[in-house]
């Protein structure tokens, strides 16, 4: 059986790793959708889809799980969203989410939907980690070592701090 989970992974953190490990216990293969693939260079979405694919792949290579990484673009028509995923991804049997809209869309398309396990959501939260990066606070203990290395290699913290200083509004996603 193959399961699908979608996240923005801005950045990929220890909660995400826990989530994928838990899903991998439930299914033989995990399709990991890199959501909002077209969004980057904002305080909410600082990293490109290519950067996120690279970062997530480096972490998943360390896990004992068969995974597929697929960038997923945002579209404005919710009724077409699942179809877009079906076109881009390998077939899957079950979708994992805690988002009520996503749950409804997959159920309406005929998929089994299961809730996702969360680990220390108050600590492992992308917005909290990005805020720590902006403020110069410690964030490294909240993400896998591979993420620290990749973020430092691309100058991700400096990018995020510069974006935060700009007067332009966030992209809203």
C-alpha positions as CSV (number, residue, x, y, z in Angstrom):
1,X,0.0,0.0,0.0
2,X,1.2,3.5,-0.8
3,X,0.3,6.6,1.3
4,X,0.5,10.3,0.4
5,X,1.3,13.2,2.7
6,X,1.7,16.8,1.6
7,X,3.6,19.6,3.4
8,X,5.3,22.9,2.7
9,X,8.3,21.9,4.7
10,X,9.4,25.5,5.3
11,X,11.7,24.2,6.8
12,X,11.5,20.4,7.2
13,X,11.7,19.8,11.0
14,X,11.8,16.9,13.4
15,X,8.0,16.8,13.6
16,X,8.0,16.2,9.8
17,X,10.5,13.4,10.2
18,X,8.5,11.8,12.9
19,X,5.3,12.1,10.8
20,X,6.9,10.3,7.8
21,X,8.5,7.6,10.0
22,X,5.0,6.9,11.5
23,X,3.3,6.8,8.1
24,X,6.0,4.5,6.8
25,X,5.1,2.1,9.6
26,X,1.5,2.1,8.2
27,X,2.3,1.7,4.5
28,X,5.0,0.2,2.3
29,X,5.7,3.4,0.4
30,X,5.2,7.1,1.1
31,X,4.7,9.8,-1.5
32,X,5.8,13.1,0.0
33,X,4.3,16.1,-1.8
34,X,6.3,19.3,-1.5
35,X,3.3,21.7,-1.3
36,X,3.2,25.3,-2.6
37,X,6.0,24.4,-4.9
38,X,5.8,27.6,-6.8
39,X,6.1,29.8,-3.8
40,X,9.4,31.0,-2.4
41,X,11.3,34.1,-1.1
42,X,8.7,35.2,1.4
43,X,8.7,34.9,5.2
44,X,6.1,32.1,5.0
45,X,7.8,30.3,2.1
46,X,11.5,31.2,2.1
47,X,12.9,28.2,0.3
48,X,12.3,27.1,-3.3
49,X,10.8,23.8,-4.2
50,X,14.1,22.6,-5.5
51,X,15.8,23.5,-2.3
52,X,13.1,21.8,-0.3
53,X,13.3,18.6,-2.5
54,X,17.0,18.5,-1.9
55,X,16.7,19.1,1.9
56,X,13.9,16.6,2.4
57,X,15.6,14.0,0.2
58,X,18.8,14.2,2.3
59,X,16.7,13.5,5.4
60,X,14.6,10.7,3.9
61,X,17.8,9.0,2.6
62,X,18.6,8.3,6.3
63,X,15.2,6.6,6.9
64,X,14.2,3.0,6.3
65,X,11.3,3.9,4.1
66,X,10.6,3.8,0.3
67,X,9.7,7.4,-0.5
68,X,8.9,9.5,-3.6
69,X,9.3,13.3,-3.5
70,X,6.9,15.2,-5.8
71,X,6.6,19.0,-6.0
72,X,2.9,20.1,-5.9
73,X,1.9,23.5,-7.2
74,X,-0.9,25.5,-5.6
75,X,-4.0,25.9,-7.8
76,X,-6.9,28.2,-7.3
77,X,-9.6,25.6,-8.0
78,X,-10.1,23.3,-5.0
79,X,-12.3,20.9,-7.1
80,X,-9.3,20.3,-9.4
81,X,-6.6,20.0,-6.7
82,X,-6.8,16.2,-6.1
83,X,-6.8,15.6,-9.9
84,X,-3.6,17.6,-10.2
85,X,-2.0,15.5,-7.5
86,X,-3.1,12.3,-9.2
87,X,-1.5,13.5,-12.5
88,X,1.8,14.4,-10.8
89,X,2.2,11.5,-8.3
90,X,2.5,7.8,-8.4
91,X,-0.8,6.1,-7.5
92,X,-1.6,6.0,-3.8
93,X,-4.2,4.3,-1.7
94,X,-4.5,6.6,1.3
95,X,-4.0,10.3,2.0
96,X,-2.7,11.5,5.4
97,X,-3.8,15.0,6.6
98,X,-5.2,16.9,9.6
99,X,-6.5,19.7,7.3
100,X,-10.3,19.5,7.1
101,X,-10.5,20.9,3.5
102,X,-7.8,18.5,2.2
103,X,-9.6,15.7,4.0
104,X,-12.9,16.6,2.3
105,X,-11.3,17.0,-1.1
106,X,-9.6,13.5,-1.0
107,X,-12.7,11.9,0.5
108,X,-14.9,13.4,-2.3
109,X,-12.4,11.9,-4.8
110,X,-12.8,8.5,-3.3
111,X,-9.7,8.2,-1.2
112,X,-9.3,6.8,2.3
113,X,-8.0,9.6,4.5
114,X,-6.2,9.2,7.8
115,X,-5.2,11.8,10.4
116,X,-1.5,12.4,10.8
117,X,0.4,11.9,14.0
118,X,1.8,15.1,15.5
119,X,4.9,15.4,17.7
120,X,5.4,18.4,19.9
121,X,3.4,20.7,17.6
122,X,4.1,23.7,19.7
123,X,7.8,23.2,19.3
124,X,8.0,21.6,15.9
125,X,6.2,24.2,13.9
126,X,7.5,25.9,10.7
127,X,6.3,29.4,11.7
128,X,8.1,29.1,15.1
129,X,11.3,27.9,13.4
130,X,11.3,30.7,10.8
131,X,10.6,33.3,13.5
132,X,13.6,31.9,15.5
133,X,15.8,32.2,12.3
134,X,14.6,35.8,11.8
135,X,15.3,36.8,15.4
136,X,18.7,35.1,15.5
137,X,17.5,32.6,18.1
138,X,18.4,28.9,18.4
139,X,16.5,26.8,15.8
140,X,19.0,24.1,14.9
141,X,17.8,21.6,17.6
142,X,14.4,21.6,16.0
143,X,15.4,20.2,12.6
144,X,17.5,17.3,11.4
145,X,21.2,17.9,11.0
146,X,20.8,17.6,7.2
147,X,18.5,20.6,7.3
148,X,20.9,22.7,9.3
149,X,23.7,21.9,6.8
150,X,21.5,22.7,3.8
151,X,20.1,25.9,5.2
152,X,23.5,27.1,6.1
153,X,24.9,26.2,2.7
154,X,22.2,28.2,0.8
155,X,22.4,31.1,3.3
156,X,18.8,30.5,4.2
157,X,18.8,32.3,7.5
158,X,20.3,35.5,5.9
159,X,17.7,35.2,3.1
160,X,14.9,35.0,5.6
161,X,16.2,37.9,7.6
162,X,16.5,40.0,4.5
163,X,13.0,39.1,3.3
164,X,11.7,40.0,6.7
165,X,13.3,43.5,6.5
166,X,11.7,44.2,3.1
167,X,8.5,46.3,3.2
168,X,6.8,44.1,0.6
169,X,3.9,42.0,1.9
170,X,4.1,38.2,2.3
171,X,2.6,36.1,-0.5
172,X,-0.3,35.2,1.7
173,X,-0.1,31.5,1.6
